[in-house]
Amino acid sequence: MTGSLVLLGLPFAALCAVVVGFGPAERWLAERSARRRARRLPPLDRRPVQVVAADVRRLLRRLALVPAGAPMARRRALQAACDDVLIEAAGMLGVPHALDAEPDGPGREAERLRLLAALEAAGLAVRG
């Protein structure tokens, strides 16, 4: 009786050892492939800071060159795009701001100028 239990238990024990042994090996292979994939591909969740700085400079330059007779929608669209990029740059560099909380008007313009100065102080080349 015990001989037959040993014969039945031995393959079961071998199967359990194989299954338990593959768990850590599978995790190791998954982690290894994730590390290799991370080395090959840049992170896709945010743009490089150089590209954001170039966008800030480009939008500020285009905003300064809007002619006097241009439609107000054009100026507001450029200003909104510029604000979005300034907020993105502030988030990347950890600069506190209240630009998205300010309503349109002189308070928002003052916050925009303060944020530009803070970004320059943080090392971002926004004028040039």
Backbone hydrogen bonds, N-H to C=O, Kabsch-Sander energy under -0.5 kcal/mol:
donor,donor_aa,acceptor,acceptor_aa,energy
5,L,1,M,-1.6
6,V,2,T,-2.0
7,L,3,G,-1.9
8,L,4,S,-2.1
9,G,5,L,-2.8
10,L,6,V,-2.1
12,F,8,L,-1.1
13,A,9,G,-2.8
14,A,10,L,-2.1
15,L,11,P,-2.5
16,C,12,F,-2.4
17,A,13,A,-2.2
18,V,14,A,-2.0
19,V,15,L,-2.5
20,V,16,C,-2.8
21,G,17,A,-2.0
22,F,18,V,-1.6
23,G,19,V,-0.9
25,A,21,G,-1.0
26,E,22,F,-2.8
27,R,23,G,-2.2
28,W,24,P,-2.5
29,L,25,A,-2.4
30,A,26,E,-2.3
31,E,27,R,-2.6
32,R,28,W,-2.4
33,S,29,L,-2.3
34,A,30,A,-2.0
35,R,31,E,-2.4
36,R,32,R,-2.3
37,R,33,S,-2.3
38,A,34,A,-2.2
39,R,35,R,-1.7
40,R,36,R,-1.5
41,L,37,R,-2.3
52,V,48,P,-1.8
53,A,49,V,-2.4
54,A,50,Q,-2.1
55,D,51,V,-2.2
56,V,52,V,-2.3
57,R,53,A,-2.4
58,R,54,A,-2.5
59,L,55,D,-2.7
60,L,56,V,-2.4
61,R,57,R,-2.2
62,R,58,R,-2.4
63,L,59,L,-2.3
64,A,60,L,-2.0
65,L,61,R,-1.2
66,V,63,L,-1.0
70,A,67,P,-1.4
74,R,71,P,-0.7
75,R,71,P,-1.3
76,R,72,M,-2.7
77,A,73,A,-2.3
78,L,74,R,-2.2
79,Q,75,R,-2.4
80,A,76,R,-2.6
81,A,77,A,-2.3
82,C,78,L,-2.4
83,D,79,Q,-2.5
84,D,80,A,-2.3
85,V,81,A,-2.0
86,L,82,C,-2.4
87,I,83,D,-2.4
88,E,84,D,-2.0
89,A,85,V,-2.5
90,A,86,L,-2.4
91,G,87,I,-2.1
92,M,88,E,-1.9
93,L,89,A,-2.1
94,G,90,A,-1.0
95,V,90,A,-2.2
101,A,98,A,-0.7
102,E,98,A,-1.2
108,R,103,P,-0.6
109,E,105,G,-1.9
110,A,106,P,-2.4
111,E,107,G,-2.2
112,R,108,R,-2.3
113,L,109,E,-2.2
114,R,110,A,-2.4
115,L,111,E,-2.5
116,L,112,R,-2.3
117,A,113,L,-2.2
118,A,114,R,-2.4
119,L,115,L,-2.6
120,E,116,L,-2.1
121,A,117,A,-2.3
122,A,118,A,-1.6
123,G,120,E,-1.1
124,L,119,L,-2.5
126,V,124,L,-1.3
